[in-house]
Amino acid sequence: MGAVRERLPEGRYGRSADARADRQLRIAAVVLGSLLLAGLGWFGWHYVVGSKISAEVIRFAVVSDSEVQVHLEIRKDAATKGVCTLRSRSEDGAEVGRKDVAVDESADRVDKVYTIRTTARATTAELIGCTAR
């Protein structure tokens, strides 16, 4: 036979401490969850609306031990000017080249090939980001 747990009569002694703690924990979880969701929404909205210039690497080619060509497509407002930063890495992940590309064209879409000079043979090229001026 197992141990029998004695139950207190309902309503006679008020709410138990466990029930009160559970209720407080639920309220705290709802408040913190709401704050987290609101924060994520604000950051997402700020990222999408605040981004006046964006770009993506279409393709890249390692031309030699000291050069990588990157085909970059940039989307922006026609009046916006900015800078995009490209980086090239070697096989072990070390950065071997970096280039800041000025985006001064008055078009809303810029499609160009840029050359990154490297200090060693690169295996990849990536876009770090773009910022509007």
C-alpha positions in Angstrom: 0.0 0.0 0.0 1.2 3.5 -0.8 1.0 6.5 1.4 -2.4 8.1 1.6 -2.3 11.9 1.3 -4.8 13.7 3.4 -6.8 16.4 1.6 -8.0 19.5 3.4 -11.6 20.4 3.1 -12.3 22.7 0.1 -12.8 26.4 1.0 -12.2 25.9 4.7 -8.7 27.2 4.8 -8.6 29.6 1.8 -6.3 29.2 -1.2 -3.2 27.2 -0.7 0.3 28.7 -1.1 0.9 26.5 -4.1 -2.2 27.8 -6.0 -1.2 31.4 -5.2 2.3 30.8 -6.4 1.1 29.1 -9.6 -1.2 32.1 -10.4 1.6 34.6 -9.8 3.9 32.5 -12.0 1.3 32.4 -14.8 0.9 36.2 -14.6 4.6 36.8 -14.7 5.0 34.5 -17.7 2.2 36.2 -19.7 3.7 39.7 -18.9 7.3 38.6 -19.9 6.1 36.8 -23.0 4.1 39.9 -24.1 7.1 42.1 -23.6 9.4 39.7 -25.6 6.9 39.6 -28.4 6.5 43.4 -28.5 10.3 43.8 -28.5 10.7 41.3 -31.4 8.0 43.0 -33.3 9.6 46.5 -32.8 13.0 45.3 -33.9 11.6 43.5 -37.0 9.6 46.6 -38.0 12.6 48.9 -37.4 14.8 46.6 -39.5 12.4 46.4 -42.5 11.2 50.0 -42.5 14.6 51.5 -41.5 16.5 49.7 -44.2 16.9 52.2 -47.1 19.5 50.2 -48.9 19.8 46.4 -49.3 21.9 44.1 -51.4 22.7 40.5 -52.1 25.6 38.6 -53.6 24.4 37.0 -56.9 27.6 35.0 -57.4 31.3 35.2 -56.9 34.4 33.8 -58.6 37.9 33.3 -57.3 39.9 34.7 -60.2 43.4 34.1 -58.7 45.3 33.8 -55.4 44.9 37.6 -54.9 41.6 38.4 -56.4 37.9 37.6 -56.1 35.1 39.0 -58.3 31.7 39.6 -56.7 28.5 40.1 -58.6 26.4 42.3 -56.3 22.8 43.5 -56.8 21.8 46.6 -54.7 18.3 47.8 -54.2 17.6 51.3 -52.8 15.6 54.4 -53.2 16.8 56.4 -56.2 18.0 59.4 -54.1 19.7 57.2 -51.5 23.5 56.9 -51.4 25.4 54.6 -49.3 28.2 52.1 -48.7 28.2 48.3 -48.9 31.0 46.2 -47.3 32.2 43.0 -49.0 34.5 40.4 -47.3 36.4 37.5 -48.6 37.6 34.5 -46.5 40.1 31.7 -47.0 39.5 28.0 -46.5 40.3 28.2 -42.7 37.8 31.1 -42.3 40.4 33.9 -41.9 39.5 37.2 -43.6 41.8 37.7 -46.6 40.1 40.7 -48.2 37.6 43.4 -47.5 36.2 46.2 -49.7 33.8 49.1 -49.1 31.8 49.8 -52.2 30.3 53.3 -52.6 26.8 53.3 -54.0 26.3 56.7 -55.5 24.2 55.8 -58.6 20.8 57.5 -58.9 19.1 54.3 -60.0 16.9 52.3 -57.6 18.7 49.1 -58.7 22.4 48.7 -59.2 23.8 45.5 -60.7 27.6 45.4 -60.8 30.7 43.2 -60.5 33.3 44.3 -57.9 36.8 43.1 -57.4 38.2 42.3 -54.0 42.0 42.2 -53.7 43.0 39.4 -51.3 46.2 38.6 -49.3 45.8 34.8 -49.8 43.7 32.5 -51.9 40.0 33.0 -51.0 37.3 30.4 -51.0 34.3 32.6 -50.4 33.0 36.1 -50.7 30.2 37.6 -48.7 28.2 40.8 -48.1 28.6 42.1 -44.6 26.0 44.8 -45.0 25.0 48.1 -46.5 24.4 51.5 -44.8 22.8 54.6 -46.2 24.6 57.9 -45.9 
